[in-house]
Amino acid sequence: MENLTGESMNQEISELRVVRDGVDIPDIHRLHVFRAHGGYAALEKALHLPAAHIIRELTTSGLGGRGGAGFPTGRKWQTARDAPGVPVVVANGDESEPGAFKDRELMETLPHRILEGALIAAHTVGADQVILFVRGEYDRAHQRLTEAVAEASEAGIISALTNTPGDAVSVHLHRSAGAYICGEETALIEALEGNRPMPRGKPPFPAVSGYLGRPTVINNVETLAAVPAILNRGGDWYRALGAPDCPGTRVFSLSGNVRFPGNYELPTGTPLRALIEGPGGGVPGDRAIKAVIPGGTSTPLLTPDMLDAPLSPQGLATVGSALGTGSVIVYDETNCMVDLAANMSLFYRDESCGKCTPCRDGTHLMHEILSRIEAGTGDRDDLAQLERICGYVPGGSVCGLGPAAVAPVASSLRHFRGEYMDHISGGHCPVFKRYEVRGQCFPVIRSP
Ligand SMILES: Cc1cc2nc3c(=O)[nH]c(=O)nc-3n(C[C@H](O)[C@H](O)[C@H](O)COP(=O)(O)O)c2cc1C
């Protein structure tokens, strides 16, 4: 295989499946099949372990949140356990970031693994309630999780958990309203409480005071799906799998201009190039890569000279980006970077909840300016104005949506300023003019 500079390289890497283990097994979403492949053994083990032991194992594993922020899971569980009140566990399956589709696959194919992780969390922190929060548009995921809860309930798996005297833990699903902000943990709590989903300031953090003022463990579904393997095989085993600053594996949703888009689970620290050129099969038509988003649209763009960066928080920080949700989007040379920024700003403009003026108005203005530049009617002052907006939106937002909205715009300005200038001086898009056809390919999600 050839890399971008033409040197031959060996990119023969294969998946290391921990949370996706068994994803190809027919009917693995059914309880009897899941159990036949070792499912719920970790929960059974957990029921005989003291909470302190489980939290120690998680802390040893180094498991960090897979929802974007990477917060240490063991510490979150300990905080909820120590906080006053009966805790609640929420599995966050809202997944609405462009380019992210890993949680969808997990919920559709391995709902019992997520439920097992959530029940272990409930047992550990002493919760009396588990809420599975599912993206509104994810019909099949909702259906599969509903069936999984019914099967586990009928089999007595759920009723085996009695954290409050005489009462079994209750498990129910909540269908999200279809807004990106609902996945942000404090907006999610507002949504659960029946309010308009607008983020709350922190502290207090949800693990201390969240849903109905109770300690609330909110974990991404991939995070929870990693827990059974850690309990089965040990924290040391998991820690040894990946990069020291973010041990274990991550499921990367790979999309954009690659031959084989899809979900791939790899040890953290794997070079970005190895993912794109290995399982991803490289760019179709042997076109050159122009830019890559490494961790979802809330993370800054990278350029081809940065592709050897390891997929870990530190590795990506050294090239000015972040691991985020692990959603890797590849753009080849036929893509216009102003169009990309304009498209992303449209998403964030529509998804800003409107609570914070800098985010609400800033995302609106960014989109207006970017559309003008893209159409060839922008001027130099527009670039200065864009930079000003990128400067004030992140600090003026109560949640992470503001900084997320700025990431693709600021990074495309930083790396592709010449392309912005060409739009302004030429009065049209230089890229689409050069390539008459836009080569786009979209991810295909295979479900059994
Ligand atoms: C705008 C926004 C949207 C988010 N959407 C999601 C989401 O859909 N799923 C998710 O797990 N985390 C999402 N998060 C992160 C959550 O707030 C929270 O950090 C996460 O659910 C915690 O779980 P973890 O520690 O397992 O990652 C979002 C954050 C922001 C700022």
Ligand as a Chemical Component Dictionary entry (heavy atoms), coordinates in Angstrom:
data_LIG
# 
_chem_comp.id                   LIG 
_chem_comp.type                 NON-POLYMER 
_chem_comp.pdbx_formal_charge   0 
_chem_comp.three_letter_code    LIG 
# 
loop_
_chem_comp_atom.comp_id 
_chem_comp_atom.atom_id 
_chem_comp_atom.alt_atom_id 
_chem_comp_atom.type_symbol 
_chem_comp_atom.charge 
_chem_comp_atom.model_Cartn_x 
_chem_comp_atom.model_Cartn_y 
_chem_comp_atom.model_Cartn_z 
_chem_comp_atom.pdbx_ordinal 
LIG C1  C1  C 0 -23.516 19.717 22.609 1  
LIG C2  C2  C 0 -23.137 18.419 23.253 2  
LIG C3  C3  C 0 -23.751 17.249 22.836 3  
LIG C4  C4  C 0 -23.414 16.019 23.445 4  
LIG N1  N1  N 0 -23.992 14.882 22.972 5  
LIG C5  C5  C 0 -23.667 13.699 23.536 6  
LIG C6  C6  C 0 -24.269 12.489 23.090 7  
LIG O1  O1  O 0 -25.101 12.480 22.181 8  
LIG N2  N2  N 0 -23.900 11.319 23.686 9  
LIG C7  C7  C 0 -22.989 11.296 24.733 10 
LIG O2  O2  O 0 -22.710 10.227 25.269 11 
LIG N3  N3  N 0 -22.408 12.421 25.171 12 
LIG C8  C8  C 0 -22.738 13.613 24.607 13 
LIG N4  N4  N 0 -22.168 14.765 25.095 14 
LIG C9  C9  C 0 -21.273 14.657 26.269 15 
LIG C10 C10 C 0 -22.118 14.573 27.548 16 
LIG O3  O3  O 0 -22.394 15.890 28.004 17 
LIG C11 C11 C 0 -21.396 13.808 28.681 18 
LIG O4  O4  O 0 -20.113 14.334 28.836 19 
LIG C12 C12 C 0 -21.308 12.305 28.413 20 
LIG O5  O5  O 0 -22.566 11.729 28.121 21 
LIG C13 C13 C 0 -20.736 11.624 29.666 22 
LIG O6  O6  O 0 -20.547 10.258 29.426 23 
LIG P1  P1  P 0 -19.085 9.634  29.347 24 
LIG O7  O7  O 0 -18.333 10.112 30.567 25 
LIG O8  O8  O 0 -19.296 8.166  29.340 26 
LIG O9  O9  O 0 -18.485 10.152 28.079 27 
LIG C14 C14 C 0 -22.466 15.998 24.489 28 
LIG C15 C15 C 0 -21.858 17.186 24.915 29 
LIG C16 C16 C 0 -22.188 18.377 24.289 30 
LIG C17 C17 C 0 -21.492 19.626 24.744 31 
# 
loop_
_chem_comp_bond.comp_id 
_chem_comp_bond.atom_id_1 
_chem_comp_bond.atom_id_2 
_chem_comp_bond.value_order 
_chem_comp_bond.pdbx_ordinal 
LIG C1  C2  SING 1  
LIG C2  C3  SING 2  
LIG C2  C16 DOUB 3  
LIG C3  C4  DOUB 4  
LIG C4  N1  SING 5  
LIG C4  C14 SING 6  
LIG N1  C5  DOUB 7  
LIG C5  C6  SING 8  
LIG C5  C8  SING 9  
LIG C6  O1  DOUB 10 
LIG C6  N2  SING 11 
LIG N2  C7  SING 12 
LIG C7  O2  DOUB 13 
LIG C7  N3  SING 14 
LIG N3  C8  DOUB 15 
LIG C8  N4  SING 16 
LIG N4  C9  SING 17 
LIG N4  C14 SING 18 
LIG C9  C10 SING 19 
LIG C10 O3  SING 20 
LIG C10 C11 SING 21 
LIG C11 O4  SING 22 
LIG C11 C12 SING 23 
LIG C12 O5  SING 24 
LIG C12 C13 SING 25 
LIG C13 O6  SING 26 
LIG O6  P1  SING 27 
LIG P1  O7  DOUB 28 
LIG P1  O8  SING 29 
LIG P1  O9  SING 30 
LIG C14 C15 DOUB 31 
LIG C15 C16 SING 32 
LIG C16 C17 SING 33 
# 
